Amino acid sequence: MRRRRRAARPDASPPPKNEATTLCDALDRVLNKGVVATGEVVISVAGIDLVAIGVHVLLASIDTAHAIATESETNERNRMKGSAA
């Protein structure tokens, strides 16, 4: 089964104030840009931390996540080359 690729919207700017945004438009914008949510939960008793959980969640389309990962790897390689020189 072949999956059809959706063309990215040429304008990533928000719609004008007088135009209503549909759920589909909002979801499309989130998946095209990507959203990162970060949080931390600490469970402590009597002022002593027992458990600390850190969470980083990325919500994006597969194409956007791949582009972010590729850009991150490229930046890391360039940083490592710069520090080695």
C-alpha positions as CSV (number, residue, x, y, z in Angstrom):
1,M,0.0,0.0,0.0
2,R,1.5,3.3,-1.0
3,R,1.1,6.3,1.1
4,R,0.4,9.6,-0.5
5,R,2.5,12.5,0.6
6,R,0.8,15.7,1.4
7,A,2.3,18.9,0.1
8,A,3.4,21.3,2.8
9,R,1.5,24.5,3.0
10,P,3.6,27.3,1.3
11,D,2.6,29.8,4.0
12,A,3.4,28.8,7.6
13,S,2.0,32.1,8.9
14,P,-1.1,32.0,11.1
15,P,-4.4,32.8,9.4
16,P,-5.8,36.3,9.6
17,K,-7.7,37.2,12.7
18,N,-11.1,37.2,11.0
19,E,-10.6,33.7,9.5
20,A,-11.5,30.7,11.8
21,T,-8.9,28.0,12.2
22,T,-10.2,24.5,11.9
23,L,-8.9,21.5,13.9
24,C,-7.5,20.1,10.7
25,D,-5.5,23.3,10.0
26,A,-4.2,23.5,13.6
27,L,-3.1,19.8,13.5
28,D,-1.5,20.3,10.1
29,R,0.5,23.3,11.5
30,V,1.6,21.4,14.6
31,L,2.7,18.4,12.6
32,N,4.6,20.5,10.0
33,K,6.4,22.6,12.6
34,G,6.7,20.2,15.5
35,V,6.0,20.8,19.2
36,V,8.3,19.9,22.1
37,A,6.8,19.4,25.6
38,T,9.2,19.2,28.5
39,G,8.4,18.3,32.1
40,E,9.8,17.0,35.3
41,V,8.2,15.2,38.2
42,V,9.9,14.8,41.6
43,I,8.5,12.6,44.4
44,S,9.9,13.4,47.8
45,V,9.2,12.5,51.4
46,A,10.3,14.7,54.3
47,G,12.3,16.8,51.9
48,I,14.3,13.9,50.5
49,D,13.9,13.3,46.7
50,L,13.0,9.6,46.1
51,V,12.1,9.6,42.4
52,A,12.8,12.2,39.7
53,I,11.4,11.7,36.2
54,G,12.3,14.0,33.3
55,V,10.2,13.9,30.1
56,H,10.8,15.3,26.7
57,V,8.0,14.7,24.1
58,L,8.2,15.6,20.4
59,L,5.0,15.7,18.5
60,A,5.7,16.1,14.7
61,S,5.1,14.3,11.4
62,I,7.7,11.7,10.4
63,D,9.1,14.0,7.8
64,T,9.5,16.9,10.3
65,A,11.0,14.6,12.9
66,H,13.5,13.3,10.3
67,A,14.4,16.8,9.3
68,I,15.0,17.8,12.9
69,A,17.1,14.8,13.6
70,T,19.2,15.3,10.5
71,E,19.7,19.0,11.3
72,S,20.7,18.1,14.9
73,E,23.2,15.4,13.7
74,T,24.7,17.9,11.2
75,N,25.1,20.6,13.9
76,E,26.7,18.1,16.3
77,R,29.2,17.0,13.7
78,N,30.1,20.6,12.9
79,R,30.5,21.4,16.6
80,M,32.7,18.4,17.1
81,K,34.9,19.4,14.1
82,G,35.1,22.9,15.4
83,S,36.3,21.8,18.8
84,A,38.8,19.4,17.3
85,A,40.5,22.1,15.3
